[in-house]
Amino acid sequence: MTASTALWGPQWSLGSWQGNWTDSDDVDWVVSSEEGWTSSPDLRSDIADLPGADGGSDAASLYSARHIVLSGTAVAPDAATMAATRLKFSSTLEASRGGTLTCVENGVALSALVRLTGPVRIAQNGAYGFDFQLQLTAPDPRKYADAVESSVGLPLAPAGLVFPLAFPLDFGTASGGSVAVENVGTVKTWPVLRITGRAVNPRVTNPVTGDELRLAMTVEAGQYVDIDTAARTVLLQGTASRRAMASVSGEWLPIAPGSASLKFGADVYDASALLTVAVRSAWI
């Protein structure tokens, strides 16, 4: 066996399969065409014709799931390798399980969670080659970069008043509690939050949009709560749902393209409390 070697064009990966690569069995995988990855996904709209008048009623369009087709040719060094490669490729992705499709182009890696939505097609092409096709669907149409994590503790409360008072009064300033995040993509993205205790009734706020997420619970020292703002899940220690403890004002803290900050708060200051925000820049 030899080491895998990248070929020309964008490099693809899905599980153990790599497109536009020569793999460790010396099989050349050439992706000759793709549909649905570079172009935007289909749109759905509620725009309807106005009865008895020109035009239609205005309504926002929404993106549908992203449908992706990758087609190409695999060429093996001998008949035995070709036969083994065909068997392996037909099980690239199980029908009942999803996987991560990644495309690397010009040094930029973008990924999407996908599922098989059509048969894995294989057709003989020459003595040691075959044509292939993967038909995939990404329920979330966004293409994501790797997550970037940032953390912050609770803000220190300003010092209390000391008597006798001296004028002008200086009330001090709070420190900590605010974490800068960035979405360098073109569409809004949904962060994943982890709150580590001890945090009494913790909350996370976007001061610009007014969006706020609150938990009516205490995250004890040594515990953590994971909040997936896209899936709207709240899990204590990664397993026990605490969704009923969450309340939201506005939206679930989406991050628009550009820079933003999130503020971390709680009813009681504790130096051990920590908010970690993981943001994946997103594109359509």
RODO-2510 file (C-alpha; in nm, 4 decimals, decimal comma):
residues 284
     n   res          X          Y          Z
     1     m     0,0000     0,0000     0,0000
     2     t     0,1031     0,3589    -0,0636
     3     a     0,0022     0,6845     0,0997
     4     s    -0,3029     0,8625    -0,0390
     5     t    -0,2241     1,1416    -0,2846
     6     a    -0,4447     1,4354    -0,3799
     7     l    -0,5302     1,4765    -0,7482
     8     w    -0,6507     1,7901    -0,9272
     9     g    -0,9703     1,9782    -0,8482
    10     p    -1,1565     1,9954    -0,5205
    11     q    -1,0934     1,7053    -0,2831
    12     w    -1,3988     1,5270    -0,1452
    13     s    -1,4358     1,2987     0,1545
    14     l    -1,7241     1,0968     0,2964
    15     g    -1,6381     0,8429     0,5630
    16     s    -1,3322     0,6516     0,4406
    17     w    -1,3954     0,7461     0,0753
    18     q    -1,1980     1,0271    -0,0882
    19     g    -1,2740     1,1783    -0,4269
    20     n    -1,0042     1,3301    -0,6507
    21     w    -0,7485     1,1242    -0,4641
    22     t    -0,5281     0,8233    -0,5330
    23     d    -0,6017     0,6061    -0,2305
    24     s    -0,3711     0,3758    -0,0361
    25     d    -0,4624     0,0836    -0,2682
    26     d    -0,3398     0,2883    -0,5673
    27     v    -0,6961     0,3416    -0,6942
    28     d    -0,7525     0,6729    -0,8725
    29     w    -1,0854     0,8340    -0,7790
    30     v    -1,1763     1,1124    -1,0227
    31     v    -1,4920     1,3148    -0,9556
    32     s    -1,5845     1,4366    -1,3024
    33     s    -1,9023     1,6247    -1,2081
    34     e    -2,0978     1,7501    -0,9107
    35     e    -2,4468     1,8889    -0,8832
    36     g    -2,5951     2,0764    -0,5914
    37     w    -2,2835     2,1642    -0,3922
    38     t    -2,1530     2,4755    -0,5646
    39     s    -2,4984     2,6005    -0,6656
    40     s    -2,7542     2,7113    -0,4085
    41     p    -3,0219     2,4649    -0,2936
    42     d    -3,3788     2,4766    -0,4204
    43     l    -3,6113     2,7444    -0,2858
    44     r    -3,9657     2,7155    -0,1609
    45     s    -4,2015     3,0104    -0,1490
    46     d    -4,5564     3,0954    -0,0400
    47     i    -4,5933     3,3661    -0,3047
    48     a    -4,9388     3,3253    -0,4569
    49     d    -5,1158     3,5076    -0,7396
    50     l    -5,3424     3,7902    -0,6294
    51     p    -5,7039     3,7091    -0,7170
    52     g    -5,8433     3,9542    -0,9730
    53     a    -5,5265     4,1645    -0,9803
    54     d    -5,1807     4,1724    -1,1300
    55     g    -4,8928     4,0284    -0,9336
    56     g    -4,8772     3,8145    -0,6266
    57     s    -4,8756     3,8340    -0,2485
    58     d    -4,5296     3,8976    -0,1091
    59     a    -4,3758     3,6209     0,1023
    60     a    -4,0226     3,5290     0,2009
    61     s    -3,8569     3,2383     0,0203
    62     l    -3,6846     2,9647     0,2202
    63     y    -3,4099     2,7231     0,1256
    64     s    -3,4990     2,3574     0,0859
    65     a    -3,2672     2,0686     0,1704
    66     r    -2,9522     2,0525    -0,0419
    67     h    -2,9465     1,7674    -0,2970
    68     i    -2,5981     1,6635    -0,4090
    69     v    -2,4854     1,4254    -0,6832
    70     l    -2,1199     1,3280    -0,7233
    71     s    -2,0245     1,1324    -1,0354
    72     g    -1,6915     1,0040    -1,1600
    73     t    -1,4632     0,7143    -1,2415
    74     a    -1,2403     0,4857    -1,0337
    75     v    -0,9416     0,3093    -1,1920
    76     a    -0,7632     0,0302    -1,0030
    77     p    -0,4188    -0,1205    -1,0764
    78     d    -0,5547    -0,4749    -1,1238
    79     a    -0,8752    -0,6792    -1,1374
    80     a    -0,8576    -0,8030    -0,7771
    81     t    -0,8198    -0,4510    -0,6383
    82     m    -1,1050    -0,3300    -0,8575
    83     a    -1,3398    -0,6018    -0,7297
    84     a    -1,2546    -0,5321    -0,3660
    85     t    -1,2881    -0,1561    -0,4210
    86     r    -1,6339    -0,1926    -0,5735
    87     l    -1,7567    -0,3913    -0,2735
    88     k    -1,6162    -0,1366    -0,0309
    89     f    -1,7528     0,1635    -0,2202
    90     s    -2,1082     0,0265    -0,2312
    91     s    -2,1110     0,0538     0,1510
    92     t    -1,9585     0,4023     0,1697
    93     l    -2,2577     0,5234     0,3687
    94     e    -2,5233     0,3102     0,5338
    95     a    -2,8799     0,3918     0,4338
    96     s    -2,9855     0,4242     0,7983
    97     r    -2,7006     0,6523     0,9031
    98     g    -2,5776     0,9941     0,8002
    99     g    -2,2224     1,1118     0,7418
   100     t    -2,0157     1,4243     0,6899
   101     l    -1,9396     1,5279     0,3331
   102     t    -1,6386     1,7608     0,3118
   103     c    -1,5089     1,9527     0,0128
   104     v    -1,1640     2,1131     0,0222
   105     e    -1,0961     2,3706    -0,2473
   106     n    -0,8141     2,6271    -0,2520
   107     g    -0,7323     2,5334     0,1063
   108     v    -1,0859     2,6015     0,2339
   109     a    -1,2709     2,3042     0,3865
   110     l    -1,6516     2,3170     0,4043
   111     s    -1,8753     2,0370     0,5324
   112     a    -2,2387     1,9291     0,5497
   113     l    -2,4183     1,6427     0,7210
   114     v    -2,5703     1,4208     0,4519
   115     r    -2,7726     1,1060     0,3992
   116     l    -2,8002     0,8686     0,1056
   117     t    -3,1155     0,9444    -0,0934
   118     g    -3,0505     0,7233    -0,3939
   119     p    -2,8642     0,4033    -0,4769
   120     v    -2,4848     0,3992    -0,4936
   121     r    -2,4432     0,3465    -0,8682
   122     i    -2,1538     0,1397    -1,0059
   123     a    -2,1016     0,0525    -1,3745
   124     q    -1,8034    -0,1314    -1,5255
   125     n    -1,5738     0,0917    -1,7338
   126     g    -1,2757    -0,0918    -1,8815
   127     a    -1,0845    -0,3876    -1,7452
   128     y    -0,9883    -0,2296    -1,4131
   129     g    -1,2264     0,0652    -1,3811
   130     f    -1,5844     0,1567    -1,3032
   131     d    -1,8054     0,4642    -1,3111
   132     f    -1,9721     0,5667    -0,9864
   133     q    -2,2396     0,8025    -0,8581
   134     l    -2,3368     0,9147    -0,5076
   135     q    -2,6793     1,0708    -0,4495
   136     l    -2,6913     1,2610    -0,1212
   137     t    -2,9146     1,5048     0,0641
   138     a    -2,8109     1,7537     0,3319
   139     p    -3,1225     1,8353     0,5420
   140     d    -2,9444     2,1526     0,6596
   141     p    -2,8520     2,3311     0,3342
   142     r    -2,5690     2,5346     0,4851
   143     k    -2,2033     2,4528     0,4239
   144     y    -1,9947     2,4945     0,7383
   145     a    -1,6339     2,5686     0,8248
   146     d    -1,4720     2,4089     1,1300
   147     a    -1,5960     2,5369     1,4659
   148     v    -1,4066     2,8150     1,6420
   149     e    -1,4402     2,8134     2,0221
   150     s    -1,4247     3,1067     2,2640
   151     s    -1,4808     3,1072     2,6403
   152     v    -1,5616     3,3612     2,9111
   153     g    -1,6451     3,3612     3,2802
   154     l    -1,9087     3,5579     3,4666
   155     p    -1,8594     3,9328     3,5043
   156     l    -1,7255     4,0587     3,8319
   157     a    -1,9805     4,2673     4,0170
   158     p    -1,8821     4,6325     4,0658
   159     a    -1,7550     4,7221     4,4107
   160     g    -2,0147     4,8423     4,6611
   161     l    -2,0348     5,1925     4,8042
   162     v    -1,7811     5,2901     5,0730
   163     f    -1,8821     5,5484     5,3292
   164     p    -1,8259     5,8326     5,3722
   165     l    -1,9013     5,9060     5,0034
   166     a    -1,6583     6,1114     4,7985
   167     f    -1,7837     6,3021     4,4973
   168     p    -1,7878     6,2533     4,2040
   169     l    -1,9067     5,8976     4,2673
   170     d    -1,7210     5,6133     4,0898
   171     f    -1,9384     5,3040     4,0570
   172     g    -1,6650     5,0965     3,8924
   173     t    -1,7114     4,8720     3,5882
   174     a    -1,7974     4,5065     3,5412
   175     s    -1,5242     4,2840     3,3977
   176     g    -1,5525     3,9652     3,1937
   177     g    -1,8856     3,8241     3,0918
   178     s    -1,8642     3,9148     2,7209
   179     v    -1,7189     3,6935     2,4483
   180     a    -1,6475     3,8006     2,0891
   181     v    -1,7598     3,5661     1,8098
   182     e    -1,7355     3,5869     1,4317
   183     n    -1,9187     3,4373     1,1353
   184     v    -1,7056     3,4940     0,8242
   185     g    -1,9655     3,3225     0,6050
   186     t    -2,2583     3,4658     0,4118
   187     v    -2,5618     3,3376     0,6068
   188     k    -2,6500     3,3253     0,9760
   189     t    -2,5253     3,0337     1,1803
   190     w    -2,6350     2,8766     1,5075
   191     p    -2,3763     2,8349     1,7846
   192     v    -2,3315     2,5489     2,0286
   193     l    -2,2995     2,6611     2,3898
   194     r    -2,1535     2,4847     2,6915
   195     i    -2,2161     2,6249     3,0387
   196     t    -1,9936     2,4813     3,3100
   197     g    -2,0917     2,5251     3,6747
   198     r    -2,1375     2,6541     3,9218
   199     a    -2,3918     2,8828     3,7535
   200     v    -2,7238     2,9823     3,9141
   201     n    -2,9957     3,0537     3,6550
   202     p    -2,7417     3,1257     3,3797
   203     r    -2,8291     3,3356     3,0743
   204     v    -2,6671     3,4235     2,7433
   205     t    -2,7607     3,7457     2,5650
   206     n    -2,6878     3,9136     2,2336
   207     p    -2,7006     4,2814     2,3390
   208     v    -2,7400     4,4050     1,9800
   209     t    -3,0374     4,1903     1,8770
   210     g    -3,1869     4,1476     2,2244
   211     d    -3,1973     3,7683     2,1853
   212     e    -3,1583     3,5976     2,5231
   213     l    -3,1552     3,2366     2,6365
   214     r    -3,2095     3,1586     3,0044
   215     l    -3,1924     2,8401     3,2109
   216     a    -3,4096     2,8172     3,5236
   217     m    -3,1725     2,5821     3,7030
   218     t    -2,8408     2,5641     3,8789
   219     v    -2,5507     2,4040     3,6956
   220     e    -2,3514     2,2682     3,9875
   221     a    -1,9722     2,2688     4,0118
   222     g    -1,8329     1,9863     3,7988
   223     q    -2,1447     1,9766     3,5811
   224     y    -2,2024     2,1148     3,2340
   225     v    -2,4990     2,1860     3,0074
   226     d    -2,4685     2,1662     2,6273
   227     i    -2,7078     2,3841     2,4262
   228     d    -2,7403     2,3252     2,0518
   229     t    -2,9198     2,6392     1,9351
   230     a    -2,9911     2,4925     1,5901
   231     a    -3,1476     2,1694     1,7205
   232     r    -3,2973     2,3507     2,0245
   233     t    -3,1615     2,0859     2,2607
   234     v    -3,0439     2,1382     2,6195
   235     l    -2,8522     1,8437     2,7657
   236     l    -2,7107     1,8090     3,1167
   237     q    -2,3890     1,6048     3,1133
   238     g    -2,4529     1,5318     2,7445
   239     t    -2,7518     1,2996     2,8039
   240     a    -3,0264     1,4299     3,0347
   241     s    -3,2642     1,6740     2,8647
   242     r    -3,3220     2,0037     3,0419
   243     r    -3,5143     2,1620     2,7549
   244     a    -3,8020     2,2431     2,9901
   245     m    -3,5657     2,4636     3,1921
   246     a    -3,4871     2,6865     2,8918
   247     s    -3,6734     3,0004     2,7907
   248     v    -3,5901     3,2300     2,5004
   249     s    -3,6624     3,5930     2,4258
   250     g    -3,6375     3,6584     2,0534
   251     e    -3,4436     3,3902     1,8649
   252     w    -3,2066     3,1141     1,9777
   253     l    -2,8976     3,3360     1,9456
   254     p    -2,8214     3,3114     1,5714
   255     i    -2,4933     3,4729     1,4635
   256     a    -2,5344     3,6879     1,1519
   257     p    -2,2429     3,7277     0,9074
   258     g    -1,9787     3,9484     1,0662
   259     s    -1,8681     4,0042     1,4243
   260     a    -2,0843     3,9875     1,7353
   261     s    -2,0570     3,9464     2,1099
   262     l    -2,2493     3,7347     2,3576
   263     k    -2,2876     3,8222     2,7246
   264     f    -2,2814     3,5589     2,9982
   265     g    -2,4705     3,6197     3,3195
   266     a    -2,6123     3,4425     3,6242
   267     d    -2,7926     3,5307     3,9457
   268     v    -2,4839     3,4694     4,1596
   269     y    -2,1200     3,5342     4,0777
   270     d    -1,8992     3,2251     4,0889
   271     a    -1,5446     3,2204     3,9574
   272     s    -1,5787     2,8597     3,8375
   273     a    -1,8675     2,9319     3,5981
   274     l    -1,7684     2,9298     3,2319
   275     l    -1,9436     2,9812     2,8983
   276     t    -1,7855     2,8237     2,5880
   277     v    -1,9268     2,9224     2,2480
   278     a    -1,8513     2,7176     1,9352
   279     v    -1,9328     2,8986     1,6086
   280     r    -1,9130     2,7515     1,2595
   281     s    -1,9098     3,0080     0,9803
   282     a    -2,1800     2,9211     0,7268
   283     w    -2,2337     2,9606     0,3539
   284     i    -2,5072     2,8771     0,1053
***
